[in-house]
Amino acid sequence: MKLILLNKPFNVMCQFSHHPDRPTLAAYVDIPNIYPAGRLDADSEGLILLTDDGKLQNRISHPAHKLPKTYLVQVEGSPSSEQLKQLRQPLDLGDFITQPCTVKHIHEPEWLWPRQPPIRQRAQIPTSWLCMILSEGKNRQVRRMTAAVGLPTLRLIRTGIAGFSLESHPLLPGEWQEVKLN
């Protein structure tokens, strides 16, 4: 059984099959018969777990298991205490209501790599960083949550999944590491 940690770069499709316009995971990992356990949008970066074991893939990615996922989110604006409170509580996004989650306003982590291409900067509008820990992961959920409270996401990086993190396994975008399972 293999478990691979990959730091998925920005603008890479979270699939191994060919994509007509963008690079895929196959450009970074050349190991047969492994598959992503969960997804990240092309415009999101960070930790992806890859495995060749279907049961492990299901355990990691299926919402019923509610494994925590940690995201660093650069948002436009400075979050108020009310906006942070709204993000922590169940939030109605129209087609579903989010589960409560952990949200903290943080300083930009020193270990974070620069994004290529860089995010847009506006001279008159500050940006801020949030750390969000969710136990669910619906399509574009973090981006939709921050937008719903008036803090559009500029950069989204998943840094942790179920005890694995890019802090404890430092990988630059495109780098991967196999981890041993007990």
N, C-alpha and C positions, 0 to 999 in steps of 0.2 A: 504494500500500500504506500503510495506516494502522497506527500502534502508539500506543495510549493507555495511560498510567499512571493508575490510579484508586486512591485510598485508600478502600477499602470500609469504610463504617461498621459498627459493631456492630449486629446484628439485621437485617441486610439480606441477602436471598437472592441468591446468585451466579448470577442468570439474568435474562433480559430479559422473559420471558413473565410474565403476571400470576400472582400468588400470592394466595390468599384472605385470608391473615392478616398478611403482612409486606410491607414495601416491597422492591422489586427494583432491579437496576442501572438500569432504565429511568427511575427517579425521579431519577437523577443524570447520566446521559449520554444525550443525544438525538442520536445519530449512527446513521444507518441502516446495516444490514448489518455490524455489528461483533459479535464474540462473545468471551467470556472464554477465555483460554488457560490453563486450569486453574481450580480452584475454591478457595473458602474457605467453611467452614461459616458459617451465619448468626451463630453466637456467637463467631466469630473476626473480627478486623479486619485492615486493612492492604492491602498492595500487591496489586493485580490487574492483569494485562496484558490489554488488549482489542485485537483486530485484525480486519481484514476479509480477511486472507490465510490460507487454509487450511493452506498449507505452513508458514508462520510459526507458526500456532497449534499445529500438530503438533510442530514443533521445540521450542517452549517447554514444552508440556504432556506430551508422550509420555515415559514413564519410561525408555525406551531411551536417551534423550539425556543423562540424569543431570545436568541443569542444577542448580546449587546454589540452594537457597532458604534465606533467613535469617529466623529467627523470634526475637522477643523474647517471653519466657514468664514471666509472673508466677506463682509457685507458692506454695502454702501450706507454710510451714516453712522451715528453713534447710538447704540441701543439704550433706551430708557429702562428703568426698573419695571415699568408697566409692560413694555414689549417683551422683556425677558420672562416676566410672569406669564404672559400669553403663550409664549413658546413652550414653557414647561407644562402647562395644563393641556387637557384635550382641546384640540383646535379643529374647528369645522372647516374643511377645505372644499366643501360642496359635495363631492362624491364619497367622502368618508371623513370620519372624525379620528384624529390622531390619538395615540395612547400618550399618557404623561411621559415626559422624558427629562433628562438632566441637561441644563443649559447654563454655561458660565461665560461671562465676558472675560477674555484673556488678552495678554500681550502676544504679539506674533512670536511663535516659537523660534528660538535662535537656530535650531537644527534644520529648519525648513529650507528646502531648495528653491531657487527662483523658478517661476513658471516660464516656459517657452511656448508661445509668445507671452510677454508680460500682460497682465490685466490692464484695462484702461484706467487712467488716473484723471481725476477732475480736480482742478486747483481749489475750487470752492466747496467741494464735498469730501469730508473725511471718510476713511474706511476704518472698520473695526474687525476684530477677530472674535469668534465664538467657538467654544468647544461644546458639541452636542453629542449626547449618548442616547441612542434610540434602540429599542428592542423590536422594532419593526422596520421595514424598508420598502415602502411602496414606491412606485414609479415617480421619480423626481420629487420625493417627499420633502427633503430638506429645503430645496429651492422654493417649493410651494409654501412651506411653513414660513420661511423668512420673508417672502414676498407678501404673504397675508398680513404680516404685522408691520409692513412698511420698511423692511430692511432687505432690499434685493441682494441676492447672492452674486458675488463677483468671482469667487474662487471656492471650490469645494474639494476637500481632500479627505478621503477615508484613511484614518491612521490606525484603526484597531478593529479586530473582529474576534470575539470570544477568547480573549486572553492573548492573542497574537497582536503585536503592534510594530509600527515602523520606528518607534522609539527604542524598543528592545532588540529589534532586528533592523538596523539602519540600512536601507537600500535606496539608492538614487533612482529616479525614473528610468524604467526599462531593466533594472537589475532584479534578479530573483535569487532565492535561496531555498533549498530543500531542507525541511525540518524533520527530525526523527519523532515518531509517535511511539509512546510506550505501549 
